[in-house]
Amino acid sequence: MSDCYEYVPHRLLHRRVRDIASGVEGRLMAVINENVSDRGVERWMELAYIRNASGLEFTTAVDNVEPVPDQPRTVGGRRDQRSA
């Protein structure tokens, strides 16, 4: 396998994402175009590097990456005044 690779810009870089193949969420650290062939013929693929909550990074196909919707923020200890 060749050691050649190149970084690719991505709109979700450094944001929370989900790998749809595994369901694991984390932060997209990089997208890299890598030669993934283990034979003589080169095979290039864009891989997404995602860092999960435990700090470990894993790769997945960049097409498997989707943004994680923002969670609604709630204020603890407050309730709707209409229900009081």
N, C-alpha and C positions, 0 to 999 in steps of 0.2 A: 504494500500500500504506500502511496506517495504521501509525503509530509506536507504537501501543498494545500493551502486553504486560504479563504478570504472572508473577512467580515462583511456582512450585508446589513444595511440599515433596515429597520422594521418599526412600524408605527406603535407597537406595543412594548418596545424596549424599556426595561426598568419598571414595568407596570405589572400588576397582579394578573395572572393568566391561569387557564386550566388546560391540561393535556386531555383532550377528549378521548384519547385511546385508553388512558388509565384512570381518568377522573381526578388525578392529583393536581392540586393548586400550588402555585408558587410565583416567584418573580422571574420574568424573562430577562436573563443576563446577557445573552448574545444570540445572534443568528449567524451561522458560519456555513459557507459553501465548501463542503469537504468532499474529497475523493474517498468514497466508502468501499471501493473495490478491494477484494483480497486476491484478485487474479491480475493478469497482465493488461486487461482492458480497463481503462479508467471509467468509473461511474460516479458522477458528481451529484450531490444532493444537498439541499439546504436543511441544516439541522438546527433546531432551537435548543438552547441550553437553559433549563429552568432550575432555579434553586428553590427547594421546598422548605417547609417550616423548620425542619431540623438542620438546615444548612447544607444538605447534600444536593449536588447538581446531577441532573439526568438529562438525556437528550431524547428528542422526539422529532418527527417530521414537522416542518414549519406549518404545514397544512393542518396539523392536529391542534394548533394553538388557538384558543379563543379567549377574549377578555372576560374577567370575572366582574359581574355587575357590582357596582358600589352597594354596600349594605346601608340601609337606612339608619341614621343616627337617632338614638332615643336618649332622653335625659332620664337618668335613674331617679326614682323617688317621686316623679311627677306623674300625674294622671290627668285625663281629660276632665276639665272643669265642668263640662255638661253632665258628666255621669255622677257628680258628687251630690 
